[in-house]
Amino acid sequence: MAKLILLRGNSASGKTTLATQLQAHFGTDQCFVLHQDWIRRELLQANDHPGTPAVALIEDLLDFGARHYQLAILEGILRRDVYGAMLLRASQQFEQPSLVYYLDLPFAQTWQRNLLKARPFTEAQLKSWWLVADQLTSSDRRLTAPTTADNLQQVLNDWQQINQ
């Protein structure tokens, strides 16, 4: 049965980079990665609000990942009010425990990371999307390290512990 790693957090907190590095570690033949932004913005060209078609498509893609890969990784802001019920439901298709993370970095740090992007968002945009403590459940693991390398090591350590 497949395992799930869920990476959630505010914009520019390092979710996409971390997911990409995890897939490189585990290998593309074993690891399926879903990027919420790409699905919602590029594929569906949909807004991020209750009722967005991205919820159903991500759920279907998670089902595909559970059936065809050893590991599925989903990363994105994935607001609890929009995606929470689906994420809790979809995670049940995976071997437990799932690794559910919330990248919990200060706004100032995400603002600085955002400025390094090829097409950075404005400060007003980032502030308008900013969510405080948007964890799915109290058992979410918080990633607070300032570097992706430190967060990667934490996820790999947690992975090793649940697979012993």
C-alpha positions as CSV (number, residue, x, y, z in Angstrom):
1,M,0.0,0.0,0.0
2,A,1.2,3.5,-0.8
3,K,2.3,6.2,1.7
4,L,1.4,9.9,1.7
5,I,3.4,13.0,2.4
6,L,1.4,16.2,2.6
7,L,3.2,19.5,2.6
8,R,1.1,22.5,3.4
9,G,1.9,26.1,4.2
10,N,1.9,29.7,3.1
11,S,3.1,30.9,-0.2
12,A,7.0,30.9,-0.6
13,S,7.5,28.7,2.5
14,G,9.4,26.1,0.5
15,K,6.8,23.5,-0.2
16,T,7.5,23.0,-3.9
17,T,11.3,22.9,-3.5
18,L,10.9,20.4,-0.6
19,A,8.6,18.2,-2.7
20,T,10.9,18.3,-5.6
21,Q,13.9,17.3,-3.4
22,L,11.9,14.5,-1.8
23,Q,11.0,13.1,-5.3
24,A,14.7,13.2,-6.3
25,H,15.5,11.3,-3.2
26,F,12.9,8.6,-3.6
27,G,13.0,8.5,-7.4
28,T,10.3,9.3,-10.0
29,D,9.5,5.6,-10.5
30,Q,8.4,5.3,-6.9
31,C,7.2,8.8,-6.0
32,F,4.3,10.7,-7.5
33,V,4.2,14.5,-6.8
34,L,1.2,16.7,-7.1
35,H,1.6,20.5,-7.1
36,Q,-1.6,22.3,-6.2
37,D,-0.6,25.5,-7.9
38,W,0.1,23.9,-11.2
39,I,-3.2,21.9,-11.1
40,R,-5.3,24.8,-10.0
41,R,-3.7,27.7,-12.0
42,E,-2.2,26.1,-15.1
43,L,-4.4,23.0,-15.7
44,L,-7.8,24.3,-14.5
45,Q,-7.2,28.0,-14.5
46,A,-9.4,28.1,-11.4
47,N,-9.6,30.4,-8.4
48,D,-8.9,29.1,-4.9
49,H,-12.3,29.2,-3.2
50,P,-14.9,26.8,-1.9
51,G,-16.3,24.9,-4.8
52,T,-13.2,25.1,-6.9
53,P,-12.9,22.1,-9.3
54,A,-9.3,21.6,-8.1
55,V,-10.6,19.8,-5.0
56,A,-12.2,17.0,-7.0
57,L,-9.3,16.7,-9.4
58,I,-6.7,16.6,-6.6
59,E,-8.7,13.9,-4.9
60,D,-8.9,11.8,-8.1
61,L,-5.1,12.3,-8.6
62,L,-4.4,11.2,-5.1
63,D,-6.4,8.0,-5.7
64,F,-4.3,7.4,-8.9
65,G,-1.1,8.0,-6.9
66,A,-2.3,5.5,-4.2
67,R,-2.9,2.8,-6.8
68,H,0.2,3.3,-8.9
69,Y,3.1,4.5,-6.7
70,Q,4.7,3.6,-3.4
71,L,4.7,7.2,-2.3
72,A,2.5,10.2,-3.2
73,I,3.4,13.7,-2.2
74,L,0.9,16.6,-2.4
75,E,2.2,20.1,-1.8
76,G,0.4,23.4,-1.8
77,I,-1.2,26.1,0.4
78,L,-4.3,23.8,0.4
79,R,-6.4,26.0,2.6
80,R,-8.1,24.0,5.3
81,D,-11.5,25.7,4.6
82,V,-11.4,24.7,1.0
83,Y,-9.4,21.4,0.9
84,G,-9.5,20.1,4.5
85,A,-12.4,17.6,4.3
86,M,-11.1,16.2,1.0
87,L,-7.5,15.9,2.4
88,L,-8.7,14.0,5.5
89,R,-10.9,11.7,3.3
90,A,-8.3,11.1,0.6
91,S,-5.5,10.4,3.1
92,Q,-7.5,7.3,4.3
93,Q,-6.6,5.5,1.0
94,F,-2.9,5.5,2.1
95,E,-1.0,3.4,4.5
96,Q,-1.0,5.0,7.9
97,P,0.5,7.0,9.4
98,S,0.7,9.6,6.7
99,L,3.2,12.4,7.1
100,V,1.3,15.6,7.2
101,Y,3.4,18.8,7.5
102,Y,2.7,22.5,7.9
103,L,5.6,24.7,6.9
104,D,5.3,27.4,9.5
105,L,7.6,30.2,8.7
106,P,7.3,33.9,9.5
107,F,5.9,36.3,6.9
108,A,9.2,38.2,6.7
109,Q,11.1,35.0,5.7
110,T,8.5,34.0,3.1
111,W,8.6,37.5,1.7
112,Q,12.4,37.2,1.2
113,R,12.0,33.8,-0.4
114,N,9.3,35.2,-2.7
115,L,11.7,37.9,-4.0
116,L,14.0,35.1,-5.3
117,K,11.3,33.7,-7.6
118,A,11.5,34.4,-11.3
119,R,8.0,36.1,-11.1
120,P,7.6,37.2,-7.4
121,F,4.3,38.2,-6.1
122,T,3.7,41.6,-4.6
123,E,3.8,42.0,-0.8
124,A,0.1,42.9,-0.9
125,Q,-0.7,39.6,-2.7
126,L,1.3,37.5,-0.2
127,K,-0.4,39.3,2.7
128,S,-3.9,38.7,1.2
129,W,-3.2,35.0,1.0
130,W,-1.5,34.7,4.4
131,L,-3.0,32.2,6.8
132,V,-2.1,31.8,10.4
133,A,-1.9,28.3,11.9
134,D,-3.9,26.7,9.2
135,Q,-3.1,23.1,10.2
136,L,-5.5,20.4,9.3
137,T,-5.4,18.7,12.7
138,S,-3.5,19.1,16.0
139,S,-1.2,16.2,14.9
140,D,0.2,18.0,11.9
141,R,4.0,18.2,12.1
142,R,5.4,21.7,12.0
143,L,8.4,22.5,9.9
144,T,10.0,25.7,11.1
145,A,13.6,25.4,9.9
146,P,14.8,28.4,7.9
147,T,16.4,26.1,5.2
148,T,14.9,23.6,2.9
149,A,17.9,21.3,3.6
150,D,17.0,21.2,7.3
151,N,13.3,20.5,6.5
152,L,14.3,17.8,4.0
153,Q,16.4,16.1,6.7
154,Q,13.5,16.3,9.2
155,V,11.1,14.7,6.7
156,L,13.6,11.9,5.8
157,N,14.2,11.3,9.6
158,D,10.4,11.0,10.1
159,W,10.1,8.8,7.1
160,Q,12.7,6.4,8.5
161,Q,10.9,6.3,11.8
162,I,7.5,5.3,10.4
163,N,9.1,2.7,8.1
164,Q,11.2,0.8,10.7
